[in-house]
């Protein structure tokens, strides 16, 4: 049986597009895409294309790792773990 918690919002990330996931994590962590660009080294234009579904980094693409590492770094900067 699953315990209900009122302080946690469960979002079905498995059904989200890549762009929706980026927007979700941006809101959850509280970062702008300019901040993510600066920390990840991925241009704002490329991040915009990811958000709009015009581009999606493939598994194994270094940009995918840069993106994940950037999101984690920003979460740590903001005191989230």
VMD Tcl script that builds the backbone (N, CA, C; Angstrom):
set m [mol new atoms 243]
animate dup $m
set s [atomselect $m all]
$s set {name element resname resid chain x y z} {
  {N N UNK 1 A 0.841 -1.182 0.000}
  {CA C UNK 1 A 0.000 0.000 0.000}
  {C C UNK 1 A 0.887 1.247 0.000}
  {N N UNK 2 A 0.519 2.226 -0.790}
  {CA C UNK 2 A 1.293 3.458 -0.898}
  {C C UNK 2 A 0.797 4.481 0.101}
  {N N UNK 3 A 1.746 5.067 0.810}
  {CA C UNK 3 A 1.408 6.105 1.778}
  {C C UNK 3 A 1.214 7.424 1.044}
  {N N UNK 4 A 0.145 8.129 1.358}
  {CA C UNK 4 A -0.123 9.419 0.727}
  {C C UNK 4 A 0.608 10.514 1.480}
  {N N UNK 5 A 1.343 11.341 0.733}
  {CA C UNK 5 A 2.041 12.470 1.337}
  {C C UNK 5 A 1.536 13.728 0.670}
  {N N UNK 6 A 1.199 14.700 1.473}
  {CA C UNK 6 A 0.666 15.950 0.940}
  {C C UNK 6 A 1.764 16.921 0.515}
  {N N UNK 7 A 3.022 16.649 0.919}
  {CA C UNK 7 A 4.126 17.541 0.579}
  {C C UNK 7 A 4.861 17.112 -0.685}
  {N N UNK 8 A 4.399 16.058 -1.330}
  {CA C UNK 8 A 5.052 15.549 -2.522}
  {C C UNK 8 A 4.054 15.533 -3.668}
  {N N UNK 9 A 4.484 16.046 -4.804}
  {CA C UNK 9 A 3.646 16.000 -5.997}
  {C C UNK 9 A 4.256 14.964 -6.925}
  {N N UNK 10 A 3.482 13.983 -7.287}
  {CA C UNK 10 A 3.964 12.938 -8.179}
  {C C UNK 10 A 3.565 13.308 -9.603}
  {N N UNK 11 A 4.559 13.379 -10.457}
  {CA C UNK 11 A 4.334 13.748 -11.845}
  {C C UNK 11 A 4.738 12.559 -12.719}
  {N N UNK 12 A 3.902 12.190 -13.668}
  {CA C UNK 12 A 4.228 11.038 -14.517}
  {C C UNK 12 A 5.272 11.386 -15.578}
  {N N UNK 13 A 6.542 11.479 -15.175}
  {CA C UNK 13 A 7.597 11.903 -16.097}
  {C C UNK 13 A 7.816 10.918 -17.241}
  {N N UNK 14 A 7.397 9.678 -17.063}
  {CA C UNK 14 A 7.587 8.696 -18.130}
  {C C UNK 14 A 6.722 9.015 -19.349}
  {N N UNK 15 A 5.639 9.742 -19.164}
  {CA C UNK 15 A 4.758 10.065 -20.286}
  {C C UNK 15 A 5.024 11.455 -20.855}
  {N N UNK 16 A 5.987 12.160 -20.298}
  {CA C UNK 16 A 6.300 13.511 -20.762}
  {C C UNK 16 A 7.264 13.464 -21.943}
  {N N UNK 17 A 7.173 14.490 -22.784}
  {CA C UNK 17 A 8.169 14.653 -23.842}
  {C C UNK 17 A 9.466 15.143 -23.196}
  {N N UNK 18 A 10.545 15.100 -23.950}
  {CA C UNK 18 A 11.825 15.579 -23.432}
  {C C UNK 18 A 11.717 17.048 -23.031}
  {N N UNK 19 A 11.066 17.856 -23.873}
  {CA C UNK 19 A 10.897 19.279 -23.580}
  {C C UNK 19 A 10.068 19.519 -22.331}
  {N N UNK 20 A 9.016 18.722 -22.147}
  {CA C UNK 20 A 8.193 18.846 -20.945}
  {C C UNK 20 A 8.995 18.495 -19.693}
  {N N UNK 21 A 9.874 17.515 -19.813}
  {CA C UNK 21 A 10.727 17.152 -18.670}
  {C C UNK 21 A 11.680 18.298 -18.325}
  {N N UNK 22 A 12.253 18.930 -19.351}
  {CA C UNK 22 A 13.131 20.078 -19.086}
  {C C UNK 22 A 12.376 21.189 -18.369}
  {N N UNK 23 A 11.173 21.490 -18.847}
  {CA C UNK 23 A 10.367 22.520 -18.201}
  {C C UNK 23 A 10.017 22.130 -16.766}
  {N N UNK 24 A 9.687 20.860 -16.563}
  {CA C UNK 24 A 9.339 20.363 -15.228}
  {C C UNK 24 A 10.515 20.531 -14.266}
  {N N UNK 25 A 11.707 20.105 -14.694}
  {CA C UNK 25 A 12.871 20.219 -13.813}
  {C C UNK 25 A 13.269 21.674 -13.601}
  {N N UNK 26 A 13.075 22.513 -14.602}
  {CA C UNK 26 A 13.349 23.942 -14.450}
  {C C UNK 26 A 12.472 24.531 -13.353}
  {N N UNK 27 A 11.206 24.183 -13.382}
  {CA C UNK 27 A 10.272 24.688 -12.365}
  {C C UNK 27 A 10.562 24.071 -10.997}
  {N N UNK 28 A 10.815 22.777 -10.969}
  {CA C UNK 28 A 11.067 22.074 -9.715}
  {C C UNK 28 A 12.312 22.612 -9.003}
  {N N UNK 29 A 13.393 22.776 -9.765}
  {CA C UNK 29 A 14.664 23.239 -9.191}
  {C C UNK 29 A 14.684 24.759 -9.069}
  {N N UNK 30 A 14.013 25.435 -9.987}
  {CA C UNK 30 A 13.970 26.895 -9.944}
  {C C UNK 30 A 15.109 27.552 -10.691}
  {N N UNK 31 A 15.426 27.047 -11.879}
  {CA C UNK 31 A 16.489 27.663 -12.677}
  {C C UNK 31 A 15.925 28.174 -13.988}
  {N N UNK 32 A 16.635 29.147 -14.550}
  {CA C UNK 32 A 16.283 29.654 -15.875}
  {C C UNK 32 A 17.115 28.880 -16.898}
  {N N UNK 33 A 16.689 28.942 -18.142}
  {CA C UNK 33 A 17.449 28.248 -19.172}
  {C C UNK 33 A 18.754 28.976 -19.483}
  {N N UNK 34 A 18.824 30.255 -19.157}
  {CA C UNK 34 A 20.099 30.976 -19.282}
  {C C UNK 34 A 21.091 30.418 -18.255}
  {N N UNK 35 A 20.610 30.192 -17.022}
  {CA C UNK 35 A 21.478 29.600 -15.994}
  {C C UNK 35 A 21.939 28.202 -16.409}
  {N N UNK 36 A 21.002 27.405 -16.936}
  {CA C UNK 36 A 21.355 26.046 -17.358}
  {C C UNK 36 A 22.358 26.088 -18.500}
  {N N UNK 37 A 22.188 27.032 -19.400}
  {CA C UNK 37 A 23.127 27.190 -20.509}
  {C C UNK 37 A 24.528 27.510 -19.996}
  {N N UNK 38 A 24.606 28.449 -19.066}
  {CA C UNK 38 A 25.910 28.867 -18.534}
  {C C UNK 38 A 26.625 27.732 -17.812}
  {N N UNK 39 A 25.889 26.942 -17.043}
  {CA C UNK 39 A 26.537 25.899 -16.245}
  {C C UNK 39 A 26.807 24.626 -17.050}
  {N N UNK 40 A 25.985 24.381 -18.081}
  {CA C UNK 40 A 26.138 23.144 -18.855}
  {C C UNK 40 A 27.001 23.316 -20.098}
  {N N UNK 41 A 27.135 24.568 -20.565}
  {CA C UNK 41 A 27.881 24.813 -21.794}
  {C C UNK 41 A 27.054 24.560 -23.050}
  {N N UNK 42 A 25.759 24.318 -22.884}
  {CA C UNK 42 A 24.857 24.113 -24.018}
  {C C UNK 42 A 24.176 25.446 -24.314}
  {N N UNK 43 A 24.164 25.849 -25.563}
  {CA C UNK 43 A 23.612 27.167 -25.902}
  {C C UNK 43 A 22.130 27.250 -25.571}
  {N N UNK 44 A 21.682 28.479 -25.323}
  {CA C UNK 44 A 20.272 28.723 -25.057}
  {C C UNK 44 A 19.439 28.290 -26.262}
  {N N UNK 45 A 19.956 28.500 -27.459}
  {CA C UNK 45 A 19.250 28.098 -28.675}
  {C C UNK 45 A 19.030 26.588 -28.737}
  {N N UNK 46 A 20.056 25.836 -28.385}
  {CA C UNK 46 A 19.928 24.374 -28.373}
  {C C UNK 46 A 18.940 23.939 -27.305}
  {N N UNK 47 A 19.020 24.558 -26.119}
  {CA C UNK 47 A 18.058 24.226 -25.058}
  {C C UNK 47 A 16.642 24.543 -25.507}
  {N N UNK 48 A 16.469 25.652 -26.215}
  {CA C UNK 48 A 15.155 26.013 -26.734}
  {C C UNK 48 A 14.658 24.954 -27.729}
  {N N UNK 49 A 15.546 24.480 -28.587}
  {CA C UNK 49 A 15.175 23.422 -29.534}
  {C C UNK 49 A 14.782 22.135 -28.815}
  {N N UNK 50 A 15.473 21.817 -27.717}
  {CA C UNK 50 A 15.106 20.645 -26.916}
  {C C UNK 50 A 13.705 20.829 -26.342}
  {N N UNK 51 A 13.450 22.006 -25.806}
  {CA C UNK 51 A 12.144 22.281 -25.185}
  {C C UNK 51 A 11.014 22.209 -26.204}
  {N N UNK 52 A 11.276 22.654 -27.424}
  {CA C UNK 52 A 10.252 22.671 -28.468}
  {C C UNK 52 A 10.142 21.352 -29.231}
  {N N UNK 53 A 11.033 20.414 -28.924}
  {CA C UNK 53 A 11.001 19.120 -29.600}
  {C C UNK 53 A 11.635 19.125 -30.982}
  {N N UNK 54 A 12.351 20.198 -31.309}
  {CA C UNK 54 A 13.023 20.281 -32.607}
  {C C UNK 54 A 14.296 19.445 -32.628}
  {N N UNK 55 A 14.869 19.236 -31.466}
  {CA C UNK 55 A 16.066 18.418 -31.296}
  {C C UNK 55 A 15.903 17.640 -30.000}
  {N N UNK 56 A 16.459 16.450 -29.960}
  {CA C UNK 56 A 16.517 15.676 -28.721}
  {C C UNK 56 A 17.881 15.003 -28.702}
  {N N UNK 57 A 18.669 15.199 -27.640}
  {CA C UNK 57 A 19.978 14.553 -27.613}
  {C C UNK 57 A 19.816 13.034 -27.481}
  {N N UNK 58 A 20.564 12.306 -28.271}
  {CA C UNK 58 A 20.490 10.846 -28.240}
  {C C UNK 58 A 21.290 10.298 -27.067}
  {N N UNK 59 A 20.913 9.129 -26.624}
  {CA C UNK 59 A 21.636 8.449 -25.559}
  {C C UNK 59 A 23.091 8.294 -25.997}
  {N N UNK 60 A 24.007 8.649 -25.140}
  {CA C UNK 60 A 25.427 8.593 -25.473}
  {C C UNK 60 A 25.980 9.912 -25.972}
  {N N UNK 61 A 25.106 10.850 -26.336}
  {CA C UNK 61 A 25.536 12.171 -26.772}
  {C C UNK 61 A 26.075 12.926 -25.559}
  {N N UNK 62 A 27.273 13.491 -25.652}
  {CA C UNK 62 A 27.842 14.231 -24.517}
  {C C UNK 62 A 26.934 15.353 -24.000}
  {N N UNK 63 A 26.122 15.935 -24.870}
  {CA C UNK 63 A 25.236 17.023 -24.422}
  {C C UNK 63 A 24.204 16.528 -23.415}
  {N N UNK 64 A 23.800 15.268 -23.532}
  {CA C UNK 64 A 22.845 14.717 -22.577}
  {C C UNK 64 A 23.475 14.663 -21.187}
  {N N UNK 65 A 24.728 14.252 -21.113}
  {CA C UNK 65 A 25.447 14.232 -19.830}
  {C C UNK 65 A 25.650 15.645 -19.297}
  {N N UNK 66 A 26.022 16.574 -20.190}
  {CA C UNK 66 A 26.215 17.966 -19.783}
  {C C UNK 66 A 24.915 18.532 -19.208}
  {N N UNK 67 A 23.810 18.206 -19.847}
  {CA C UNK 67 A 22.506 18.684 -19.419}
  {C C UNK 67 A 22.167 18.151 -18.027}
  {N N UNK 68 A 22.322 16.846 -17.842}
  {CA C UNK 68 A 22.025 16.234 -16.545}
  {C C UNK 68 A 22.933 16.790 -15.455}
  {N N UNK 69 A 24.210 16.907 -15.752}
  {CA C UNK 69 A 25.157 17.439 -14.774}
  {C C UNK 69 A 24.841 18.889 -14.434}
  {N N UNK 70 A 24.407 19.653 -15.429}
  {CA C UNK 70 A 24.033 21.051 -15.201}
  {C C UNK 70 A 22.826 21.168 -14.285}
  {N N UNK 71 A 21.821 20.328 -14.502}
  {CA C UNK 71 A 20.629 20.348 -13.671}
  {C C UNK 71 A 20.978 19.963 -12.232}
  {N N UNK 72 A 21.814 18.940 -12.080}
  {CA C UNK 72 A 22.232 18.516 -10.724}
  {C C UNK 72 A 23.022 19.623 -10.047}
  {N N UNK 73 A 23.934 20.269 -10.779}
  {CA C UNK 73 A 24.737 21.349 -10.198}
  {C C UNK 73 A 23.848 22.508 -9.740}
  {N N UNK 74 A 22.861 22.865 -10.565}
  {CA C UNK 74 A 21.966 23.952 -10.202}
  {C C UNK 74 A 21.119 23.574 -8.986}
  {N N UNK 75 A 20.691 22.327 -8.913}
  {CA C UNK 75 A 19.926 21.867 -7.745}
  {C C UNK 75 A 20.780 21.985 -6.476}
  {N N UNK 76 A 22.038 21.599 -6.577}
  {CA C UNK 76 A 22.938 21.698 -5.421}
  {C C UNK 76 A 23.151 23.153 -5.029}
  {N N UNK 77 A 23.332 24.029 -6.021}
  {CA C UNK 77 A 23.512 25.466 -5.753}
  {C C UNK 77 A 22.321 26.034 -4.986}
  {N N UNK 78 A 21.144 25.505 -5.281}
  {CA C UNK 78 A 19.923 26.004 -4.665}
  {C C UNK 78 A 19.547 25.238 -3.391}
  {N N UNK 79 A 20.480 24.388 -2.925}
  {CA C UNK 79 A 20.273 23.693 -1.661}
  {C C UNK 79 A 19.374 22.475 -1.746}
  {N N UNK 80 A 19.165 21.956 -2.961}
  {CA C UNK 80 A 18.359 20.756 -3.129}
  {C C UNK 80 A 19.300 19.554 -3.282}
  {N N UNK 81 A 18.824 18.414 -2.919}
  {CA C UNK 81 A 19.667 17.229 -3.088}
  {C C UNK 81 A 18.933 16.124 -3.788}
}
mol reanalyze $m
mol bondsrecalc $m
mol representation Tube
mol addrep $m
